[in-house]
Amino acid sequence: MNAVAKFSPLMLVPVVVFAGFAALAGWSLMRDNPNVLPTALAGREAPSVGETTLPGKTRLTDEMLRQPGVKIVNFWASWCPPCRAEHPTLTELSKRLPVYGVDLKDPERAALGFLSEHGDPYKALATDPRGRVAIDWGVTAPPETFIIDGNGRILYRHAGPLVREDYANRFLPELEKALAAE
């Protein structure tokens, strides 16, 4: 009986795959802030917001995003529970600066009902019934909120609801920084 087992290079495949996964996981944990979802659009001009709005609402235009002053663009939907949670925060923010909304994949009636029930913090609105605008902005799921400068450039992207510590520790410092640079 032969005591020496044959070695097959295929035996190394699981080891190599595991090592690659471990290296990728280690790299992602060592980033500056692994909780922040970066945007490739930071520093670039905000993409188009489309051509549609809800009946009776002011239509958000691309020109509005290029007007002087810091502003916020919020992607939301009536069917989105985190959007409901952040709505009071948006209402408070709208007292300080322009808050614009993009209603994402929402039936018109549901969106209008949501705004009627909870209040409308948006200075102007766009609708994105098929999700094309959201793709151009890099939105993964609502709510997502962008801070835009007076030249229409994206300064910061916040994925998730603007609530509690996340709002206070991540979003608000970026907003204050943008307002101070104005």
C-alpha positions, 0 to 999 in steps of 0.5 A, a space after each residue: 500500500 502506498 502511504 504517499 497521497 497524491 497532491 492535486 492543485 485543485 485542493 488549493 482552490 478553497 484555501 485561495 478563495 477563503 484567503 481572498 474573502 478574508 483579505 476583502 473583509 479585512 480591507 473593508 473593516 479598515 476603511 476610515 469609516 466602514 458605516 459610511 456608504 460613499 458616493 461616486 458623485 461627491 464633488 460632481 454636478 447633481 444629475 437631472 431630476 426628471 420632468 414630472 411632479 405630483 399634481 398641485 405641487 411645484 415641479 423640482 427643476 435642475 435649475 433649482 439645484 444650481 441656485 445659490 445656497 446649500 440645499 437638500 435633495 431627499 429621495 422618499 416614498 410613501 411605502 417606505 417606513 424609514 421615510 416616515 420616521 425621518 419626516 419630522 426631521 425633514 420638516 424641521 430642516 425645511 425651516 432652515 434651508 430648501 428641502 427638495 423631494 424626489 418621490 420614488 416609485 410611488 403611486 400618485 395617490 399614495 404620495 399625495 396622501 402621505 404628504 397630506 397626512 404628514 405635512 409637506 416639507 418640500 419646496 419643490 418635488 420631482 417624481 421618479 415612477 420607474 426609478 431612472 432618476 434614482 439610478 442616475 443619482 446612485 440611490 440604492 433604496 429610499 430614504 437617501 438624502 443629498 447635500 447640494 452646494 450653491 453651484 449644484 454640486 453634490 457635497 454629501 450623500 446620506 443613505 438611510 433615515 435622518 434620525 437619532 444618532 445617525 442624523 446627529 453624528 453623520 448628517 448634521 456635521 456635514 450640513 454644518 460644514 456645507 453651510 459654513 463654507 457658503 
